Amino acid sequence: MKRFVALIAAVLALSLLAGCGAKPAADAPKVAAAPAAKPITLKVGVTAGPHEQIIKDVAARLAKENITLDIKVFTDYKIPNQALQNKELDVNIFQHQPYLDKENKERGFTLVTVAKAVTFPMGVYSKKVKKLNELKEGARVAIPNDATNGGRALLLFQAAGLIKLKPEAGITAGAKDIVENPKKLKFEELDAAMLPRVLPDVDAAAINTNYALDAGLSPIKDAIYLEQNSPYVNVIAVRPEDKERPEIQKLIKAYQSPETKQFIDTTFQGAVVVGW
């Protein structure tokens, strides 16, 4: 009997010790959840067309990181840099480095490149001929009226063997730099955005791919001559003081991602090429 009572006492003692050693779940201290990242909005300027499509794809992924892209779409090359310099934008993505360099020099801007974006091979289009060598003497050819893209267009015609430029002319070559023009082609300088609209009125036009695509022209299918191995990679530009902003770095990472490359390759089928 005594042994039985001792056994019962031992069991009760163990039960009490177990009860003292563990608190009910309801009394357990609660660990505070990590605070959610503060929502951030970046104002991003792009030109209509592929740049707009690409940044919208990037924006959808950045939204998961609590970063909202307020996308401003422009149809004029002259406005996005002015808007960025005036702090109306945080970032712009629409231009290649030679154009940015020219804008900084001529307009007194201080904008800097923080990353590479995409390349748009420039093409020559025509409603009147199927090949460049079919252009007749005195044919009217439209090219962009800004120095860098106009020079780019002339270099394109030189690569095609239709003209020859002064060796020192470089990427900002103008009509004055043409030293050989056997077919006496007449180059007409017009606003880049207008070139698709004047295509029926000229014999040929050198058109930036973003404007060509916006007008329903495919560089792969419709161009009668297409730039090869283009050095004109478009860039992501900011003000100098914003280069290291964490949200800018996150934008760059999201832009230069495998997901963005896949979107570009699938959507544009070679008409737009990643530049990073």
Secondary structure as GFF3:
##gff-version 3
##sequence-region A 1 276
A	DSSP	alpha_helix	2	21	.	.	.	ID=ss1
A	DSSP	three_ten_helix	25	27	.	.	.	ID=ss2
A	DSSP	beta_strand	40	47	.	.	.	ID=ss3
A	DSSP	alpha_helix	50	62	.	.	.	ID=ss4
A	DSSP	three_ten_helix	63	65	.	.	.	ID=ss5
A	DSSP	beta_strand	67	74	.	.	.	ID=ss6
A	DSSP	alpha_helix	78	85	.	.	.	ID=ss7
A	DSSP	beta_strand	91	96	.	.	.	ID=ss8
A	DSSP	alpha_helix	97	107	.	.	.	ID=ss9
A	DSSP	beta_strand	112	119	.	.	.	ID=ss10
A	DSSP	beta_strand	123	125	.	.	.	ID=ss11
A	DSSP	three_ten_helix	132	134	.	.	.	ID=ss12
A	DSSP	beta_strand	140	144	.	.	.	ID=ss13
A	DSSP	alpha_helix	147	159	.	.	.	ID=ss14
A	DSSP	beta_strand	164	165	.	.	.	ID=ss15
A	DSSP	three_ten_helix	170	172	.	.	.	ID=ss16
A	DSSP	three_ten_helix	175	177	.	.	.	ID=ss17
A	DSSP	beta_strand	178	180	.	.	.	ID=ss18
A	DSSP	beta_strand	186	190	.	.	.	ID=ss19
A	DSSP	three_ten_helix	192	194	.	.	.	ID=ss20
A	DSSP	alpha_helix	195	198	.	.	.	ID=ss21
A	DSSP	three_ten_helix	199	201	.	.	.	ID=ss22
A	DSSP	beta_strand	204	207	.	.	.	ID=ss23
A	DSSP	alpha_helix	209	214	.	.	.	ID=ss24
A	DSSP	alpha_helix	219	222	.	.	.	ID=ss25
A	DSSP	beta_strand	225	226	.	.	.	ID=ss26
A	DSSP	beta_strand	233	238	.	.	.	ID=ss27
A	DSSP	three_ten_helix	240	242	.	.	.	ID=ss28
A	DSSP	alpha_helix	246	255	.	.	.	ID=ss29
A	DSSP	alpha_helix	258	268	.	.	.	ID=ss30
A	DSSP	beta_strand	273	274	.	.	.	ID=ss31
###
